């Protein structure tokens, strides 16, 4: 399995998409630093973690997944791999592992840029350990959040255009839903709000923010009964990830060699 993961990583690293994707991790922190000079370190880390993650990382993960899952078909090498033999299920796991590693590295890259920007502006690095923890966790959770979309991409097999459309729509839908009180302010249970990845990730993240101003304080107080603890958010999204990986494997195995 380790060899397969290395092979998938090197294939990804050769692509221009890999370098462009990592470059985008610095965009939001830099723009924030240019626009606001009086923020604290938590603000910098939050911008890198959330705006970069929810608006850029999810579609990037979907596009990388499309490249990884379509490459064997594009180069007509899947037959050779199956003859070696390499099980399709192991190929899927290798690709999924590369995706979660990339997601964590992407979030860490944004975090490091935030640290550098904070230092250059003389901002104290208060709560460095907590922000690092939140960043790593967010990277893993966003990977899980992207998996439902990746199922559709693999099912669409070989269609990069459809993959882009799906990624764009899924990202906007997830981000829009977290702005809805009807979705955000519902208790955990057997309801759709519990199983939509992006809104529940925000319900986990918001509890670590310090509200400022009357409007933010009122919003924080209204949302606080619906905050989700770290063990619970991981339990929900890891369970969803297991189901999604099983479905991706099933779809990939049924595709013609």
C-alpha positions in Angstrom: 0.0 0.0 0.0 2.8 2.4 0.8 4.3 1.9 -2.6 1.0 2.6 -4.2 0.6 5.8 -2.2 4.1 6.9 -3.2 3.3 6.3 -6.9 0.0 8.2 -6.7 1.8 11.1 -5.0 4.6 11.3 -7.6 2.0 11.2 -10.4 0.2 14.1 -8.7 3.4 16.0 -8.0 4.3 16.0 -11.7 1.1 17.8 -12.6 0.9 21.6 -12.8 -2.4 21.4 -10.9 -0.5 20.4 -7.7 1.7 23.5 -7.7 -1.2 25.8 -8.6 -3.3 24.3 -5.9 -0.7 24.8 -3.2 -0.2 28.3 -4.3 -3.8 29.2 -3.7 -3.4 28.4 0.0 -1.6 31.7 0.4 -4.2 33.9 -1.4 -6.7 34.6 1.4 -4.1 35.2 4.2 -2.2 37.6 2.0 -5.4 39.5 0.9 -6.5 39.7 4.5 -3.1 41.1 5.6 -3.3 43.7 2.8 -6.9 44.8 3.7 -6.7 44.7 7.5 -3.7 45.6 9.7 -5.4 45.4 13.1 -6.4 41.8 13.2 -5.1 39.3 15.7 -3.4 35.9 15.0 -6.7 34.0 15.4 -8.2 36.1 12.6 -5.3 35.3 10.3 -5.4 31.6 11.1 -9.2 31.6 10.7 -9.1 33.2 7.2 -6.5 30.7 6.1 -8.4 27.8 7.6 -11.9 28.7 6.6 -12.1 30.9 3.5 -9.2 29.1 1.8 -10.5 25.7 2.9 -14.2 25.9 2.3 -14.1 28.0 -0.9 -10.9 26.7 -2.5 -9.8 23.4 -0.9 -13.0 21.5 -1.5 -13.1 22.1 -5.3 -9.4 21.6 -5.5 -9.7 18.2 -3.8 -12.4 17.3 -6.3 -10.3 18.3 -9.3 -7.3 16.4 -8.0 -9.5 13.4 -7.4 -10.7 13.6 -11.0 -7.1 13.6 -12.2 -6.1 10.7 -10.0 -9.1 8.5 -10.8 -9.1 9.3 -14.6 -5.4 9.0 -15.2 -5.3 5.2 -15.7 -8.1 5.5 -18.2 -6.6 8.4 -20.0 -3.2 6.6 -20.4 -4.7 3.2 -20.8 -2.6 1.8 -18.0 -5.4 0.3 -15.9 -5.2 -3.0 -17.7 -1.6 -3.4 -16.9 -2.1 -2.6 -13.3 -4.9 -5.2 -13.0 -2.7 -7.8 -14.6 0.2 -7.2 -12.1 -2.2 -7.7 -10.2 -3.2 -4.6 -8.3 -6.6 -4.7 -6.8 -8.8 -1.7 -7.7 -9.8 -1.4 -4.1 -6.2 -0.8 -3.1 -5.8 1.7 -5.9 -8.8 3.6 -4.5 -7.4 3.6 -1.0 -4.0 4.9 -2.3 -5.7 7.7 -4.1 -7.9 8.5 -1.0 -4.9 8.6 1.3 -3.1 11.0 -1.1 -6.1 13.3 -1.0 -6.3 13.4 2.8 -2.6 14.1 3.0 -2.9 16.9 0.4 -5.8 18.4 2.3 -3.8 18.5 5.6 -0.7 19.9 3.8 -2.8 22.6 2.1 -4.3 23.7 5.4 -0.8 23.7 7.1 0.6 25.8 4.2 -2.0 28.4 4.8 -1.4 28.2 8.5 2.4 28.8 8.0 1.7 31.8 5.8 -0.5 33.2 8.5 2.2 32.8 11.1 4.7 34.6 8.9 2.3 37.4 8.2 1.5 37.8 11.8 5.2 37.9 12.7 6.0 40.5 10.0 3.2 42.7 11.3 4.2 42.3 14.9 1.1 40.4 15.9 1.4 38.2 19.0 1.1 34.5 18.3 -1.4 33.9 21.0 -3.1 30.5 20.9 -0.6 29.1 18.4 -1.2 25.5 19.6 -5.0 25.7 19.4 -4.9 27.2 15.9 -2.5 24.5 14.7 -4.8 21.9 16.1 -7.9 23.4 14.5 -6.1 23.7 11.2 -5.0 20.1 11.1 -8.5 18.9 12.1 -10.1 21.2 9.5 -7.9 19.7 6.8 -9.1 16.2 7.6 -12.7 17.2 8.0 -12.7 19.0 4.6 -11.3 15.9 3.0 -14.3 14.0 4.4 -16.6 16.8 3.2 -15.3 16.5 -0.3 -15.9 12.8 -0.6 -19.6 12.9 -1.5 -18.7 15.1 -4.4 -15.9 12.8 -5.4 -18.3 9.9 -5.7 -20.2 11.8 -8.4 -17.0 12.6 -10.2 -15.8 9.0 -10.3 -19.3 7.9 -11.4 -19.1 10.4 -14.3 -15.9 8.7 -15.4 -13.6 10.6 -17.7 -15.6 13.9 -17.9 -13.4 16.7 -16.6 -16.0 19.4 -17.6 -18.7 17.7 -15.6 -16.3 17.3 -12.7 -15.7 21.1 -12.7 -19.4 21.8 -12.7 -20.1 19.4 -9.9 -17.2 20.8 -7.8 -18.4 24.4 -8.3 -22.0 23.6 -7.5 -21.2 21.4 -4.5 -18.9 24.1 -3.0 -21.3 26.9 -3.4 -24.2 24.8 -2.0 -22.3 23.8 1.0 -21.1 27.3 1.8 -24.6 28.7 1.3 -26.2 26.2 3.6 -24.0 27.2 6.5 -25.6 30.7 6.2 -29.0 29.2 6.8 -30.4 29.2 10.4 -32.7 26.4 9.4 -29.7 24.2 8.7 -27.3 25.5 11.4 -29.7 25.7 14.3 -31.0 22.2 14.6 -30.0 19.7 17.2 -28.0 16.6 16.3 -30.2 13.6 15.3 -31.7 11.8 12.4 -32.1 14.9 10.3 -30.5 16.3 7.1 -28.6 19.0 9.1 -26.6 16.4 10.9 -25.3 14.8 7.7 -24.5 17.8 5.6 -20.7 18.1 6.0 -19.9 21.8 5.6 -22.5 23.3 7.9 -21.7 20.9 10.8 -17.9 21.7 10.4 -18.8 25.4 10.9 -20.9 24.4 13.9 -17.8 22.8 15.3 -15.4 25.7 14.4 -17.6 28.6 15.6 -17.3 27.5 19.3 -13.6 28.4 19.2 -14.2 32.0 18.0 -14.4 35.0 20.4 -17.4 37.1 19.3 -16.8 40.8 18.9 -19.6 43.4 18.6 -23.3 43.2 19.4 -24.3 41.4 16.2 -21.6 38.7 16.4 -22.3 38.1 20.1 -26.0 37.7 19.5 -25.3 35.2 16.7 -22.8 33.3 18.8 -25.3 33.1 21.7 -28.1 31.8 19.4 -25.8 29.2 17.8 -24.0 28.0 20.9 -26.7 25.4 21.9 -26.0 23.7 18.6 -22.2 23.6 18.7 -20.7 20.2 18.0 -17.8 18.8 20.1 -14.6 17.5 18.4 -15.2 13.8 19.1 -18.7 14.0 17.7 -17.8 15.9 14.5 -15.1 13.3 13.8 -17.4 10.4 14.6 -20.0 11.8 12.1 -17.7 12.7 9.3 -15.4 9.7 9.6 -18.5 7.4 9.4 -19.6 9.3 6.3 -16.1 9.0 4.9 -16.1 5.2 5.3 -19.5 5.0 3.5 -18.3 7.3 0.7 -15.0 5.4 0.2 -17.0 2.1 0.0 -19.2 3.7 -2.6 -16.3 5.1 -4.6 -14.6 1.6 -4.5 -17.8 0.0 -5.8 -18.2 2.4 -8.6 -14.5 2.2 -9.6 -14.6 -1.6 -9.6 -17.6 -1.7 -11.9 -15.9 0.6 -14.5 -14.6 -1.2 -17.6 -10.9 -1.8 -17.8 
